[in-house]
Amino acid sequence: MKKASEILRETKEFLMEHGWCTGSYQHDEYDSDAWEGEVFRTTYCIMGGFGMVMNQDSHAYEGRGGSYDMMTWMHPLRCLWETMGRPETIESWNDTTGRTFDEVCDVFDRAEKLALVREETP
C-alpha cells in the first residue's frame, strides 16, 4: 500500500502533467483547430487530481483482490487540509479567487513533508 507522502507527490506530478483548474472537478479544453467536440486536454482541480491518482492505483490493487481502506484516502487529504490552514473544504481552498498553481504546488510540497514526518513517527 502506498504511503500518504507518495500519494501527495504523485498527485502533484499528475496536476503538473495534466494541468490544474478551479471551479470544477475537471475541465475539458477544446482545440479550436480540431473537429467540433474534440477534447484537446482535460485539467483537474486538487480533488480531481487526487481522485485520478487514487483510482488509477486502486484499479490495479483491486485487480489483485483487494481495495484501499478509508485511511489510505484520508491521511493524505488530512495532511493537505492541515497544510492549507484547515479551510472549510479542500475544494473551497482550491477555488479561492486568485489562487495560483504555484500556491497549489507549494501546499503539496508542505503536505508531503508533513506526511513524511508522520510516517517516520512510531
C-alpha positions as CSV (number, residue, x, y, z in Angstrom):
1,M,0.0,0.0,0.0
2,K,1.3,3.5,-0.9
3,K,2.2,6.0,1.8
4,A,0.4,9.3,2.1
5,S,3.7,11.1,1.1
6,E,3.8,9.1,-2.2
7,I,0.2,9.8,-3.0
8,L,0.7,13.5,-2.4
9,R,3.8,13.5,-4.6
10,E,2.1,11.6,-7.4
11,T,-1.0,13.9,-7.3
12,K,1.2,17.0,-7.6
13,E,3.0,15.3,-10.5
14,F,-0.3,14.4,-12.1
15,L,-1.5,18.0,-11.9
16,M,1.8,19.3,-13.3
17,E,1.5,16.9,-16.3
18,H,-2.3,17.3,-17.0
19,G,-2.9,20.8,-15.7
20,W,-4.9,22.3,-12.8
21,C,-8.2,24.1,-12.8
22,T,-10.6,25.8,-10.5
23,G,-14.4,25.7,-10.3
24,S,-14.9,22.1,-11.2
25,Y,-13.6,18.6,-10.6
26,Q,-12.2,18.6,-14.2
27,H,-12.3,20.9,-17.1
28,D,-12.1,19.9,-20.8
29,E,-10.2,22.2,-23.0
30,Y,-11.0,22.1,-26.7
31,D,-8.7,22.6,-29.7
32,S,-10.2,25.3,-31.9
33,D,-8.5,23.7,-35.0
34,A,-9.9,20.2,-34.3
35,W,-13.3,19.0,-35.4
36,E,-16.2,20.0,-33.2
37,G,-16.2,18.4,-29.8
38,E,-12.7,17.1,-29.8
39,V,-11.1,17.4,-26.3
40,F,-7.6,18.9,-26.5
41,R,-6.8,18.1,-22.9
42,T,-8.5,17.7,-19.5
43,T,-7.3,19.7,-16.5
44,Y,-8.2,18.8,-12.9
45,C,-8.7,20.5,-9.5
46,I,-6.8,19.2,-6.5
47,M,-9.6,16.7,-5.6
48,G,-9.9,15.7,-9.3
49,G,-6.2,15.0,-9.5
50,F,-6.2,13.1,-6.2
51,G,-9.2,11.1,-7.4
52,M,-7.5,10.2,-10.6
53,V,-4.3,9.1,-8.9
54,M,-6.2,7.0,-6.3
55,N,-8.5,5.5,-8.9
56,Q,-5.6,4.5,-11.2
57,D,-3.9,2.9,-8.3
58,S,-6.9,1.3,-6.7
59,H,-7.9,-0.4,-10.0
60,A,-4.6,-2.1,-10.2
61,Y,-4.8,-3.1,-6.5
62,E,-8.4,-4.3,-6.8
63,G,-7.3,-6.5,-9.6
64,R,-5.2,-8.4,-7.1
65,G,-8.2,-9.0,-4.9
66,G,-8.1,-6.0,-2.5
67,S,-9.1,-2.4,-2.2
68,Y,-7.9,0.6,-0.4
69,D,-9.4,1.4,3.0
70,M,-10.6,4.8,4.0
71,M,-7.3,5.7,5.8
72,T,-5.4,5.4,2.5
73,W,-7.6,8.2,1.3
74,M,-7.9,10.2,4.5
75,H,-4.3,10.5,5.6
76,P,-3.0,12.5,2.5
77,L,-6.2,14.5,2.4
78,R,-5.8,15.5,6.1
79,C,-2.2,16.5,5.5
80,L,-3.4,18.7,2.6
81,W,-6.2,20.2,4.7
82,E,-4.0,21.0,7.7
83,T,-1.3,22.5,5.4
84,M,-3.9,24.7,3.8
85,G,-4.8,26.1,7.2
86,R,-7.9,23.9,7.8
87,P,-10.3,25.6,5.3
88,E,-14.0,24.7,5.2
89,T,-13.2,22.3,2.4
90,I,-10.2,21.4,0.1
91,E,-12.4,22.4,-2.8
92,S,-13.1,25.9,-1.4
93,W,-9.3,26.4,-0.9
94,N,-8.7,25.3,-4.5
95,D,-11.4,27.6,-5.8
96,T,-10.4,30.7,-3.9
97,T,-10.3,33.7,-6.2
98,G,-6.8,34.5,-7.3
99,R,-5.4,31.0,-6.3
100,T,-2.3,30.2,-8.3
101,F,-0.8,26.9,-9.4
102,D,2.4,27.9,-7.6
103,E,0.4,28.0,-4.3
104,V,-1.1,24.6,-5.1
105,C,2.4,23.1,-5.7
106,D,3.6,24.7,-2.5
107,V,0.8,23.2,-0.4
108,F,1.5,19.8,-1.9
109,D,5.2,20.1,-1.1
110,R,4.4,21.1,2.5
111,A,1.8,18.4,2.9
112,E,4.2,15.8,1.6
113,K,6.8,16.9,4.2
114,L,4.1,16.7,7.0
115,A,3.1,13.2,5.8
116,L,6.8,12.1,5.8
117,V,7.2,13.3,9.4
118,R,4.1,11.4,10.5
119,E,5.2,8.3,8.6
120,E,8.5,8.3,10.4
121,T,6.9,8.8,13.9
122,P,6.0,5.5,15.5
